[in-house]
Amino acid sequence: MTEIIDGNAVASEIRTELTDAIETLADAGEQPTLATVLMSDDPASETYVSMKQDDCEEVGIEAVDVDIDPDAPAEELYDTIDELNADDGVNGILVQMPVPDHVDDREVLRRIDPEKDVDGFHPENVGRLVAGNARYKPCTPHGIQKLLDSAGVDPEGKDAVIVGRSDIVGKPMANLLIQKAEGGNATVTVCHSRTGDLAAKTREADILVAAAGVPEMIDGDMVQEGATVIDVGVNRVDADTEKGYELVGDVDYESAKAQAGAITPVPGGVGPMTRAMLLYNTVKATGRQADVDVTLP
Ligand code: NDP
């Protein structure tokens, strides 16, 4: 029987455990606060931000919502970040990507105070992650580490293959899995659009992480029997539904499930974990800034 790794259930456990940490902070007079900054009128980005705000509210994190006109000069966003950096009442800052073309997204990442960078994308935090001394682990790969743990899959000694080398998923995933630390110690291969014979690589994987953004590109023929398959992809494909589309992963679920030992569904796998780990990083940030010891799950 293939184990279906239930991201909703694991995320819910993490949120419950975070509630205890938030109480500890409250006892010390600290209210964790996340500022979300949206400079876009893309409906998907608006939805992501409002979901993040709802998540915050549910666990007792205050969400500060900053909207910037997408046509405003880039400086308006940079100045907003400076103000949030200087605001002691704000513990975490998240700028929803993508920002408009006239804004330099690297400048945005550099500008956020690394102590408040709960996405973990500031160059200093990326460097710390690579060096094995992460301040804030990026939410999606950190959530995947938690999912593996929940399924009893220890990466130590295993061959992990990651399809995708983006800065937000593929690269930090590789960095976490190769660390000489709990949840790491895997032998990692990172594949991308120029990889020759992708299937030969994926078939070697004991742990296969699909993060390419290509609907259902990994099918059962590309999966080793008994492998753990983590599907990060969230792709809209046309479908005869009320909305006119449905969400599918990068993995062809049915054929991959027939081969896999464990697999994450889409939706209900990695997505809820990404959201939970943002809350985790915000609570961690608050503890660090207030010098309060919080026990995190
Ligand atoms: P990017 O587009 O930034 O990166 C995609 C990566 O996949 C690139 O490295 C690209 O290679 C590689 N790739 C693309 N096509 C192929 C192919 N045919 N064969 C092999 N490699 C390929 O995407 P993200 O990392 O941001 O996101 C990946 C997916 O995960 C998307 O569907 C996204 O929506 C989803 N996502 C889901 C999250 C969640 O919480 N569930 C969070 C973040 C992302 P190259 O570098 O050569 O171009």
Boltz pocket constraint, residues with backbone or C-beta under 6 A from the ligand:
constraints:
  - pocket:
      binder: B
      contacts: [[A, 140], [A, 163], [A, 164], [A, 165], [A, 166], [A, 167], [A, 168], [A, 169], [A, 170], [A, 191], [A, 192], [A, 193], [A, 194], [A, 195], [A, 198], [A, 210], [A, 211], [A, 212], [A, 213], [A, 214], [A, 217], [A, 231], [A, 232], [A, 233], [A, 234], [A, 235], [A, 270], [A, 271], [A, 272], [A, 274], [A, 275]]
      max_distance: 6.0
